[in-house]
Amino acid sequence: MSIALHHGNSLLTTCKNLRSLTQIHASYIKSGVDTDPYFTGKLILRCSISIPGALPYARRLLLSFPHPDAFMFNTLVRGYSQSDNDPRSSISVFVEMTKKGPVFPDSYTFAFVIKAAASVGSLRTGSQMHCQALRHGLGSHMFVATTLIGLYGECGCVESARKVFDEMPERSLVAWNAAVTACFRGDDVAGAEEIFGEMVARDQMSWNVMLAGYAKAGEVESARRLFSEMPSKDDVSWSTMIVGFARNGRFYEAFSCFRELLRAEMRPNEVSMSGVLSACSQSGAFEFGKALHGFVDRAGYSWIVSVNNALIDMYSRCGDVSVARLVFESMAEKKSIVSWTSMIAGLAMYGHGEEAIRLFGEMTESGVTPDKISFVSLLYACSHAGLISEGEDYFSKMKSVYHIEPEIEHYGCMVDLYGRSGQLQKAYDFICQMPVPPTAVVWRTLLGACSSHGDTELAEEVKQRLNELDPNNHGDLVLLSNVYATSGKWKDVASIRKSMIVNKIKKVTGWSLVEVGKAMYKFTAGEKKKGIISEAHEKLKEIILRLRDEAGYAPEVANALYDIEEEEKEDQVSKHSEKLALAFALSRLPQGANIRIVKNLRICRDCHAVMKLTSRVYGVEIVVRDRNRFHAFKDGSCSCRDYW
């Protein structure tokens, strides 16, 4: 028996999959080894921790064993709490444990089951486990209390986390770090600073936790100051700063921080690479992004899926979807759902709806199951390509074929699908029949469609709905004003604009970014004419004159103020930031170079017309990324086919 037991334990340590493990188990049942608690405990441990997909088998072993001990229960609770798919089952195993008589939960049991409650965000279950821990005299135990701090922090209950922390008789460094994290998760920056300041000893994790907290809270300057004060910086510190800058719109700082990392002779990790590529994506820094792609290949990052996903997104959002497709097709490792979805989204932004649908088909045929984000990208592609029936079909298949319950984003895509195609009443009826309450964003989507198609009556009805949800949104008032202006209802236009002035509601200022000589230049509507702004205005005058003479350009001034002269209206639309960015690029870039512009708002009809004519008269390719999509202008035409 002892020889068989020793041999069985040795075999278990080499077992790699569930099939071989069950074979070993079956072969030792006859010898009676399977009744030994040590062997069974080791078997449950192997199933719970080391072998993928073996947790159900471990549970059957536990329930079939006549007298399972605390180690067996704790092992299974730990396995479920650390699993990605079924952490809740650790709670049901805990319940089974409490029913088994002399077997009592210990500090390990509570630490693992509370961690499971935190991972599913169940404050109620976590609080119940807290009460059970107190009953067993373990509420202040270091492991249990530290996990409780994490639970309350995850659920946003800073006061409860702080109470547990304050009542701990002894605090480890892990507990201090957990308390700082809990404060940040509950938006208590001051509390995090207070705890961090009280720490007698700090490790690298302490500094990184504080740094990440500042970055996620948008406290970029505080993060920068802390970063400069750190006694040592590891790859997590650098990646936290790069991602923090990128997420907070500080793109140039993200680029600068990445360069500093290289100068410090640190090797970027995949988070740093993805973060700096994300900064390129958001800012439209195409040339810097291309340089980073070269670095990725030289430094051996091209096998990392997340970095390839970031490259796909960068090329898509910087105006070169064909290179994005090349990166996608050349991925050596298996493509993740993010890879497929990023590529579908890239095609959608360019209005390549049919190609996006084909790629979706390839994804499902390859065995990758679409998720809800995949469907947002697919429906977006249908909307921007005018594929009404296809969009309806995929929206229906979400639930009937893929068992995905549509969420508000999917309903919003359908409203956009109908509204963009001019089926405004159908879009309105669709909203009214939605099984979930429509958000302001959904109604705003329809209001935008009313503005594009000039439906004053429905626009007024939609604005009434928006008044109930978001009454002082400046964008809604501007859209309604545009509908009135297009219809010639100038008294209503004046009334809205007066209301905005009285209520101190300001329009979002339009800005555009353009890359010239590996540097990004920003132009804002209505800026004072000095420096590069003056240069752009002078060049723009030349462009407009040439477009008038050679292409018959006439400004579209329908939405300009009604009580000013026609010449002033033309001057008003000529100050739009994307026109200034275009003019500056034409004055600085070599002849024939492609121009890439990023715009924070939707491009207006007049600017769209100017871009088309400029691409023909000057023989340049222009790519504009506005708030909604890409417009690729070439030889006087736009990739959107004037459907935007």
Buried (B, 14 or more C-beta within 10 A) or exposed (E): EEEBBEBBBEBBEEBEEBEBBBEBBEBBEEBEBBEBBEBBBBBBBBBBBBBEEBBEBBBEBBEEBEEBBBBBBBBBBBBBBBBEEBBBBBBEBBEBBEEBEEBEBBBBBBBBBBBBBBBBEBBEBBBBBBEBBEEBEBBBBBBBBBBBBBBBBBBBBBEBBBEBBEEBEEBEBBBBBBBBBBBBBBEBBEBBBBBBEEBEEBEBBBBBBBBBBBBBBBBBEBBBEBBEEBEEBBBBBBBBBBBBBBBBEBBEBBBEBBEBBBEEEBEBBBBBBBBBBBBBBBBBBBBBBBEBBEBBEEEEBBEBBBBBBBBBBBBBBBBBBEBBBEBBEEBEEEBBBBBBBBBBBBBBBBBBBBBBBEBBEEBBEEEBEBBBBBBBBBBBBBBBBBBBEBBBEBBEBBEEEBEBEBEBBBBBBBBBBBBBBBBBEBBBEBBEEBEEEBBBEBBBBBBBBBBBBBBBEBBBBBBEBBEEBBEEBEBBBBBBBBBBBBBEBEEBBBEBBEEBEEEEBEBEEBBBBBBBEEEBBBBBBEBEEEEBBEBBBEBBEEBBEBBEEEBEBEBBBBBBBBEEEEEEBBBBBBBBBBBBBBBBBBBBBEEEEBBBBBBBBBBBBBBBBBBBBBBBBBEBBBBBBBEBBBBBBBEEEBBBEEEB
